[in-house]
Amino acid sequence: MPGTGAPAVAVVGLPGVAVVRTPDALLVLSREAAQDVKTVVDRLRAAGREELL
C-alpha cells in the first residue's frame, strides 16, 4: 500500500500461501486454510476486537 507507511511484505519460497495486508493488520495463511478465516473473525468479535475487522 504505497504511501501508508506500512512496511513492505515479501513472501518467498512458500507455495500456496495467501497474504492479505490492510493498513492495520497482516494475515498470512495457506490457501488450504482459507475457510478457517471465519473462525478468526468469530474469535476477534468474541474478544471485542471489532477494530481489526
C-alpha positions in Angstrom: 0.0 0.0 0.0 2.1 2.9 -1.2 2.1 5.9 0.9 0.6 4.2 4.0 3.9 4.0 5.9 3.3 0.3 6.4 6.3 -2.0 5.8 6.6 -4.0 2.6 5.8 -7.7 2.8 7.6 -10.3 0.8 6.9 -14.0 0.8 9.5 -16.2 -0.8 9.6 -20.0 -1.1 6.2 -20.6 0.5 3.9 -22.2 -2.2 0.2 -21.9 -1.7 0.3 -19.0 0.7 -2.0 -16.1 0.7 -1.1 -12.7 2.2 -3.7 -10.1 2.9 -2.5 -6.7 4.2 -4.6 -3.8 5.4 -3.4 -0.6 6.9 -3.6 -2.1 10.4 -3.3 -5.9 10.0 -1.5 -8.6 8.2 -2.9 -12.1 7.6 -0.8 -14.9 6.2 -2.3 -18.3 5.6 -2.2 -21.3 3.5 -4.8 -21.4 0.7 -6.0 -24.7 2.2 -6.8 -22.8 5.5 -8.7 -20.0 3.8 -12.0 -21.4 5.1 -10.7 -21.0 8.6 -10.7 -17.2 8.3 -14.3 -17.2 9.6 -13.1 -18.8 12.8 -10.5 -16.0 13.2 -13.2 -13.4 12.6 -15.5 -15.0 15.1 -12.8 -15.1 17.8 -11.9 -11.4 17.2 -15.6 -10.5 17.6 -15.9 -12.5 20.7 -12.8 -10.8 22.1 -14.3 -7.4 21.4 -11.6 -6.6 18.7 -14.1 -5.2 16.1 -11.5 -2.6 15.1 -9.5 -5.4 13.5 -12.3 -6.5 11.2 
